[in-house]
């Protein structure tokens, strides 16, 4: 139990490392420290501790150079620009240059490793499900290194080998864009997730490379065709780290019933995404969104897949979230709302961390 009486939360997705550089979705000149509390962004260690957030997937997310934030961006400006880039009128831009993506991936992966190294033991980069489990018990903050996008990976798998040895054990195939491996859905509403092409042959090969190394493959963001390509190729549980139920909110980033069924069949998992545009059934980016809407998505997915296949994938520091969970210190509000909905302690534990631990163990083998 965390000090707030709820089980500690292991979270399926955040964009905190980019936010710490000051060039994330809440621009901040000079950036901020993970160890000091500010009111910028959603996650730092003090707020995480207060909210019972015990760790999670930390995304290495790389913007192409033309999408780097403007020096004078305020938050609203950044959101506006970002939304346009995630749904470009003239189709997806060209994939990023690999050398550019690799230099950024090195920087952000290095920054994450450095957080653990400079934490005096308060944080740890996790390499096994057993380590995640231990962190949830002893309160060490668990950092799982995750790629959101694969522009930095060469098709021969050399970069994958190097980053894997550096601790990257989870790979999301693309973001709101197209790369040599996969195509993402755009940020439109309403829309089916069947918005474009599936995986390329190199994309299918990348899934096999991940399988061979016990690296988790994340299907959040990819088109429905891409999802089925992953499902056909992979030998691991199907994981959507930060996605919701399409029947509850018709955003293409969400998962249809058929997709949820395939995830259940594979003993996979879906992490509930807090982005209001994926939660609300009107698609509005309005932070005045009640916690009951989040509970509705979880209820729906639990009914469809069972209690073992759902978890949280907040998208903190990369999304616009409901006021009642406006940063990681507010997570107990969500746990309380789920408790009020009838989730007992065991169910809350599974949603908070045990389901992630199970899927990581089945995927990583330890
Ligand atoms: Zn994302």
Boltz pocket constraint, residues with backbone or C-beta under 6 A from the ligand:
constraints:
  - pocket:
      binder: B
      contacts: [[A, 148], [A, 220], [A, 221], [A, 242], [A, 315], [A, 318]]
      max_distance: 6.0
